[in-house]
Structure formats: C-alpha cells, structure tokens
Amino acid sequence: MEEDEALDLRRLRWQCRRGMLELDLLLERFLARRYPQADAAERRDFSRLLQLPDQSLSHYLLHGETPDDPRLAALVRRILACR
C-alpha cells in the first residue's frame, strides 16, 4: 500500500467517527469491506458523504431517508448492504 493511500485511509477512518456508535459502525464497516475495491468515483462519493452533517447521515443511514443526489443514494444503499 502506498504511503498516500495509507494516509487517505487513516483520514477517512477518522472521519467515520461521528460520535454516534451506529453511524461509526456502518461507516467503518463500509470502509473496511468495500472501500479497498471501490473505483475512484465511489471513493469520491464516500468522501463527499462524510462531509455531510451527522444529522443528515443519521437520516440516511439509520432512518431510511434517501439523499436527493442519486450517486449518494446508491452509495447509502451499498453502505447499508455491508451490514
């Protein structure tokens, strides 16, 4: 693994810590299981999703709401499939 990629993974792992255990588990599980095989577009979408406030992430990942952005909506479905 390249140094830049390792640094990126550490940064993302830190951003997955949201202060809400349920969100932390979902996001960290996706990062461990799916992110390593993700293409560049999915990796960008994941980074973009992590920029959203906790309240939005909670609505999408825990309460069944769907993001307006179709790419983020697809990503949310993939994250939930990692359960």
Backbone bond lengths (Angstrom), bond angles and torsions (degrees), N, CA, C in turn:
res aa  C-N    CA-C-N  psi(-1)  N-CA   C-N-CA  omega(-1)  CA-C   N-CA-C  phi
1 M - - - 1.450 - - 1.523 108.39 -
2 E 1.294 115.68 132.36 1.459 119.93 179.74 1.526 110.87 -70.35
3 E 1.308 114.66 155.41 1.458 120.24 -179.18 1.533 111.59 -60.57
4 D 1.342 117.09 -41.01 1.468 120.33 179.19 1.517 111.50 -63.14
5 E 1.338 116.65 -40.58 1.456 120.69 179.74 1.527 111.15 -67.23
6 A 1.325 117.08 -39.93 1.460 121.38 177.58 1.529 110.32 -63.63
7 L 1.318 116.56 -41.46 1.465 120.67 177.58 1.523 110.45 -64.00
8 D 1.321 116.78 -42.11 1.459 121.70 177.95 1.527 111.01 -60.61
9 L 1.324 117.48 -43.78 1.469 121.01 179.14 1.526 111.50 -63.84
10 R 1.324 117.17 -40.50 1.475 119.73 177.39 1.523 110.91 -63.90
11 R 1.326 116.49 -41.01 1.469 120.33 178.14 1.524 110.48 -62.94
12 L 1.316 116.49 -45.45 1.466 120.12 179.83 1.530 111.63 -65.44
13 R 1.318 117.10 -40.91 1.468 120.47 178.33 1.525 109.59 -59.38
14 W 1.323 116.91 -41.04 1.463 120.72 178.21 1.533 110.10 -64.63
15 Q 1.330 117.71 -42.06 1.464 121.48 -179.66 1.525 111.79 -68.41
16 C 1.320 117.45 -22.63 1.470 120.71 177.50 1.529 111.88 -72.26
17 R 1.302 117.54 -16.89 1.470 121.42 179.25 1.522 108.04 -81.44
18 R 1.298 114.96 103.03 1.458 120.44 -171.65 1.521 113.46 -104.60
19 G 1.313 118.89 -6.00 1.455 120.28 -178.36 1.519 112.42 87.66
20 M 1.318 116.85 2.37 1.451 122.05 176.09 1.533 105.64 -128.30
21 L 1.310 117.20 112.78 1.452 121.93 -171.22 1.529 112.88 -52.02
22 E 1.323 117.03 -41.93 1.465 119.95 -178.23 1.530 111.53 -61.16
23 L 1.319 116.60 -43.16 1.468 120.61 177.44 1.526 110.77 -66.62
24 D 1.324 116.09 -44.16 1.461 120.28 179.43 1.522 110.53 -54.89
25 L 1.324 116.54 -47.49 1.461 120.46 -176.84 1.523 111.75 -64.27
26 L 1.313 117.50 -44.90 1.464 120.48 179.98 1.527 111.71 -62.65
27 L 1.315 116.10 -47.99 1.462 120.51 -176.59 1.531 111.90 -68.25
28 E 1.330 116.47 -42.84 1.462 119.75 -179.82 1.528 111.11 -68.06
29 R 1.328 117.48 -35.78 1.463 120.87 177.68 1.530 110.37 -64.09
30 F 1.334 116.67 -43.69 1.458 120.25 177.02 1.527 110.38 -61.52
31 L 1.316 116.27 -44.50 1.468 120.82 -179.67 1.529 110.85 -58.96
32 A 1.310 117.22 -41.33 1.468 120.92 -178.09 1.527 112.53 -75.59
33 R 1.316 116.87 -39.96 1.468 120.16 -171.56 1.524 114.57 -91.97
34 R 1.304 117.53 -38.21 1.465 120.09 -170.78 1.532 113.08 -109.54
35 Y 1.325 116.71 -36.51 1.461 120.44 -173.54 1.530 113.59 -56.80
36 P 1.339 119.72 -41.11 1.467 118.45 -178.47 1.529 114.09 -58.78
37 Q 1.332 118.56 -28.58 1.461 122.12 179.35 1.525 112.77 -97.17
38 A 1.319 116.95 -3.08 1.464 120.72 -176.05 1.523 111.35 -68.22
39 D 1.327 114.98 146.66 1.463 118.72 174.99 1.530 109.15 -80.27
40 A 1.308 116.29 175.28 1.467 121.54 -175.23 1.527 111.96 -59.96
41 A 1.331 117.70 -39.17 1.464 120.98 -179.15 1.525 111.23 -65.53
42 E 1.332 117.18 -43.26 1.465 119.92 179.25 1.525 110.70 -66.84
43 R 1.319 117.32 -35.92 1.466 120.22 177.38 1.534 110.93 -64.97
44 R 1.322 116.53 -40.62 1.477 119.82 176.59 1.528 110.28 -64.29
45 D 1.326 116.59 -41.84 1.469 120.04 179.13 1.525 111.21 -62.39
46 F 1.332 116.58 -40.26 1.463 119.83 179.10 1.525 110.47 -64.33
47 S 1.314 116.91 -43.52 1.471 120.11 177.04 1.522 110.78 -61.17
48 R 1.319 116.00 -40.47 1.463 120.54 178.88 1.531 110.85 -65.76
49 L 1.331 117.19 -40.54 1.463 121.03 178.20 1.524 110.62 -61.28
50 L 1.324 116.47 -40.14 1.466 120.33 -179.12 1.524 112.91 -67.20
51 Q 1.318 117.79 -14.25 1.464 121.01 177.47 1.525 112.14 -81.18
52 L 1.324 116.67 -12.98 1.466 120.33 -179.35 1.525 110.31 -72.36
53 P 1.327 116.91 153.23 1.468 119.65 177.19 1.535 111.36 -67.07
54 D 1.311 115.05 155.00 1.464 120.67 -179.67 1.528 112.36 -54.11
55 Q 1.302 116.98 -38.81 1.462 120.37 -178.40 1.535 110.28 -60.98
56 S 1.316 118.11 -43.11 1.462 120.96 178.13 1.523 110.69 -65.18
57 L 1.335 116.54 -45.38 1.461 119.51 178.80 1.518 111.18 -60.10
58 S 1.311 116.43 -40.71 1.455 120.73 178.02 1.528 111.28 -61.10
59 H 1.314 116.62 -44.20 1.466 120.54 179.12 1.529 110.53 -61.58
60 Y 1.320 117.06 -41.84 1.461 121.38 -176.85 1.526 112.60 -75.68
61 L 1.320 117.35 -44.63 1.461 120.72 -171.76 1.520 114.49 -92.55
62 L 1.318 117.19 -22.91 1.468 119.38 -176.18 1.521 113.62 -115.28
63 H 1.328 117.39 -22.20 1.466 119.93 -173.53 1.520 113.96 -118.34
64 G 1.319 116.60 8.92 1.458 120.36 171.45 1.513 117.36 77.38
65 E 1.318 118.14 9.28 1.463 119.50 176.12 1.530 109.53 -76.48
66 T 1.318 116.11 157.04 1.459 121.35 -177.08 1.523 110.11 -115.86
67 P 1.319 116.81 130.26 1.475 119.37 175.87 1.529 110.55 -61.87
68 D 1.323 116.75 148.79 1.463 121.26 176.88 1.526 111.81 -66.44
69 D 1.306 116.32 -34.28 1.467 121.68 -179.93 1.532 108.55 -72.46
70 P 1.339 118.23 120.14 1.466 120.33 -177.33 1.534 113.72 -61.99
71 R 1.317 117.76 -31.41 1.470 119.81 178.73 1.529 110.77 -69.06
72 L 1.333 115.79 -41.52 1.468 118.91 177.26 1.521 110.74 -69.42
73 A 1.320 117.89 -35.75 1.458 121.14 177.23 1.532 110.37 -61.36
74 A 1.330 117.10 -43.31 1.465 121.26 177.75 1.526 110.65 -64.60
75 L 1.321 116.90 -40.11 1.455 120.94 179.03 1.521 110.69 -64.76
76 V 1.312 117.65 -42.41 1.467 120.94 177.66 1.532 109.76 -58.29
77 R 1.325 117.49 -42.50 1.470 120.43 177.84 1.528 111.02 -61.61
78 R 1.324 117.50 -40.05 1.463 120.86 179.14 1.538 111.12 -67.96
79 I 1.322 116.26 -39.05 1.471 119.54 177.61 1.532 109.83 -62.57
80 L 1.315 116.48 -45.50 1.469 120.04 -179.70 1.525 111.52 -66.44
81 A 1.315 117.84 -28.30 1.474 121.03 178.39 1.528 111.74 -71.86
82 C 1.319 118.05 -15.34 1.471 121.69 179.90 1.524 112.81 -80.53
83 R 1.296 117.51 0.29 1.481 120.70 -176.99 1.483 112.31 -57.58
